[in-house]
Amino acid sequence: MATLRIGFIGAGNMAQAFAKGLIAAGVAKPQGIVVSSPKVDQHLLDQMAAIGCGTTYNNREAASFSDVVVMAVKPAVIPRVLHDLQPCVTPARPLVTSVALGVTLATMEANLPPESRVMRIMPNTPALVQLGASVFCRGAHATDEDVQTTRRVYLAIEALADGGVRMGLPRPLSLKLAAQTVMGAAKMVLETGKHPGQLKDEVCSPGGCTIQGVAALERGGLRAAFISAVHDATVKSIETSGK
Ligand SMILES: NC(=O)c1ccc[n+]([C@@H]2O[C@H](COP(=O)([O-])OP(=O)(O)OC[C@H]3O[C@@H](n4cnc5c(N)ncnc54)[C@H](OP(=O)(O)O)[C@@H]3O)[C@@H](O)[C@H]2O)c1
């Protein structure tokens, strides 16, 4: 299968994770990726240039280059940025994908020319270590081939099993998603060398849904429960072995 030309709008956490994951997986070559971001983010663009990707301050340049555009900016700016891309988007090219939390297919289609092909994806940062996981849905004009391309680009799938089932996912899919999440998070800790708290901070936007979930875990005493589990199991094991 031919390698894809991919444009990232935004050069932050998601763009960095995805670009590196795509290159590592051989889905795109560094020279097949262009990343655009405002001038203030020069250090982020420099990081992308260091791995061989093209960089620009002009979002339209990235879109014109690409078979697939990944909208990797904050949800609030998506409508404005899509609107600005209109002259570069036709039904033929590029496929416009978004990872923005809460931005619907309808919003994407409303801000692009008629019959634009759009996909909405919800991924996570373990894409950095090729253990990312995503769910996606297609816009009205996205083709079966676009679905295959999206699968190829957004490598896997994830969510937390019980939460996923509660929110209506079938149990087998939900379990697969949960397992992938835990494996991805563990690999992120091992391969990046970062403290888990730092990795957590990097994905928690102020007032966002991730910190909401973290707060729910803290409210439920998850941290204390893990510490107690290790303590109690150790005590029991010592008692059992008679030491
Ligand atoms: N991080 C995650 O784990 C995660 C998971 C799932 C989905 N997402 C989604 O992914 C998207 C990006 O998240 P992120 O964590 O990568 O955010 P981020 O690190 O803040 O990256 C966004 C980047 O886009 C730049 N930007 C702002 N306005 C722009 C414009 N008009 N044109 C081009 N670039 C622009 C920002 O620059 P400035 O900082 O200078 O404004 C920033 O560098 C969000 O919509 C989020 O909902 C993130």
The ligand as an SDF file (V2000), in Angstrom:
LIG
                    3D

 48 52  0  0  0  0  0  0  0  0999 V2000
   -3.7680   14.9580   24.5210 N   0  0  0  0  0  0  0  0  0  0  0  0
   -4.5520   13.8970   24.4670 C   0  0  0  0  0  0  0  0  0  0  0  0
   -4.3100   12.8510   25.0840 O   0  0  0  0  0  0  0  0  0  0  0  0
   -5.7910   13.9190   23.5850 C   0  0  0  0  0  0  0  0  0  0  0  0
   -6.5700   12.7570   23.4970 C   0  0  0  0  0  0  0  0  0  0  0  0
   -7.6750   12.7450   22.6690 C   0  0  0  0  0  0  0  0  0  0  0  0
   -7.9810   13.8740   21.9100 C   0  0  0  0  0  0  0  0  0  0  0  0
   -7.2410   14.9990   22.0050 N   0  0  0  0  0  0  0  0  0  0  0  0
   -7.6140   16.1670   21.1860 C   0  0  0  0  0  0  0  0  0  0  0  0
   -6.4950   16.5320   20.3990 O   0  0  0  0  0  0  0  0  0  0  0  0
   -6.5340   17.9200   20.1410 C   0  0  0  0  0  0  0  0  0  0  0  0
   -5.1760   18.5040   20.4190 C   0  0  0  0  0  0  0  0  0  0  0  0
   -4.8480   18.2270   21.7870 O   0  0  0  0  0  0  0  0  0  0  0  0
   -3.3530   18.3920   22.2820 P   0  0  0  0  0  0  0  0  0  0  0  0
   -3.2850   17.7590   23.6210 O   0  0  0  0  0  0  0  0  0  0  0  0
   -2.4050   17.9550   21.2190 O   0  0  0  0  0  0  0  0  0  0  0  0
   -3.3060   20.0070   22.4380 O   0  0  0  0  0  0  0  0  0  0  0  0
   -2.0340   20.9320   22.4780 P   0  0  0  0  0  0  0  0  0  0  0  0
   -0.8460   20.1880   22.9910 O   0  0  0  0  0  0  0  0  0  0  0  0
   -2.4440   22.2160   23.1260 O   0  0  0  0  0  0  0  0  0  0  0  0
   -1.7640   21.2050   20.9180 O   0  0  0  0  0  0  0  0  0  0  0  0
   -2.5260   22.0690   20.1270 C   0  0  0  0  0  0  0  0  0  0  0  0
   -1.5540   22.9020   19.3110 C   0  0  0  0  0  0  0  0  0  0  0  0
   -2.2890   23.5800   18.2860 O   0  0  0  0  0  0  0  0  0  0  0  0
   -1.7430   24.9010   18.1870 C   0  0  0  0  0  0  0  0  0  0  0  0
   -2.6910   25.8190   17.5740 N   0  0  0  0  0  0  0  0  0  0  0  0
   -3.5390   26.7130   18.1750 C   0  0  0  0  0  0  0  0  0  0  0  0
   -4.2230   27.4000   17.2460 N   0  0  0  0  0  0  0  0  0  0  0  0
   -3.8000   26.9490   16.0370 C   0  0  0  0  0  0  0  0  0  0  0  0
   -4.1360   27.2730   14.7040 C   0  0  0  0  0  0  0  0  0  0  0  0
   -5.0410   28.2060   14.4100 N   0  0  0  0  0  0  0  0  0  0  0  0
   -3.5090   26.6020   13.7100 N   0  0  0  0  0  0  0  0  0  0  0  0
   -2.5950   25.6470   13.9640 C   0  0  0  0  0  0  0  0  0  0  0  0
   -2.2340   25.2970   15.2170 N   0  0  0  0  0  0  0  0  0  0  0  0
   -2.8340   25.9400   16.2360 C   0  0  0  0  0  0  0  0  0  0  0  0
   -1.4780   25.2450   19.6360 C   0  0  0  0  0  0  0  0  0  0  0  0
   -0.6500   26.3850   19.7060 O   0  0  0  0  0  0  0  0  0  0  0  0
   -0.7950   27.3900   20.9860 P   0  0  0  0  0  0  0  0  0  0  0  0
   -0.4220   26.5810   22.1820 O   0  0  0  0  0  0  0  0  0  0  0  0
    0.1990   28.4710   20.6500 O   0  0  0  0  0  0  0  0  0  0  0  0
   -2.2240   27.8640   20.9980 O   0  0  0  0  0  0  0  0  0  0  0  0
   -0.8480   23.9620   20.1500 C   0  0  0  0  0  0  0  0  0  0  0  0
    0.5240   23.8770   19.8860 O   0  0  0  0  0  0  0  0  0  0  0  0
   -7.6280   18.5240   21.0370 C   0  0  0  0  0  0  0  0  0  0  0  0
   -8.7230   18.8910   20.2380 O   0  0  0  0  0  0  0  0  0  0  0  0
   -7.9870   17.3970   21.9950 C   0  0  0  0  0  0  0  0  0  0  0  0
   -9.3750   17.4050   22.3010 O   0  0  0  0  0  0  0  0  0  0  0  0
   -6.1260   15.0590   22.8230 C   0  0  0  0  0  0  0  0  0  0  0  0
  1  2  1  0
  2  3  2  0
  2  4  1  0
  4  5  1  0
  4 48  2  0
  5  6  2  0
  6  7  1  0
  7  8  2  0
  8  9  1  0
  8 48  1  0
  9 10  1  0
  9 46  1  0
 10 11  1  0
 11 12  1  0
 11 44  1  0
 12 13  1  0
 13 14  1  0
 14 15  2  0
 14 16  1  0
 14 17  1  0
 17 18  1  0
 18 19  2  0
 18 20  1  0
 18 21  1  0
 21 22  1  0
 22 23  1  0
 23 24  1  0
 23 42  1  0
 24 25  1  0
 25 26  1  0
 25 36  1  0
 26 27  1  0
 26 35  1  0
 27 28  2  0
 28 29  1  0
 29 30  1  0
 29 35  2  0
 30 31  1  0
 30 32  2  0
 32 33  1  0
 33 34  2  0
 34 35  1  0
 36 37  1  0
 36 42  1  0
 37 38  1  0
 38 39  2  0
 38 40  1  0
 38 41  1  0
 42 43  1  0
 44 45  1  0
 44 46  1  0
 46 47  1  0
M  CHG  2   8   1  16  -1
M  END
$$$$
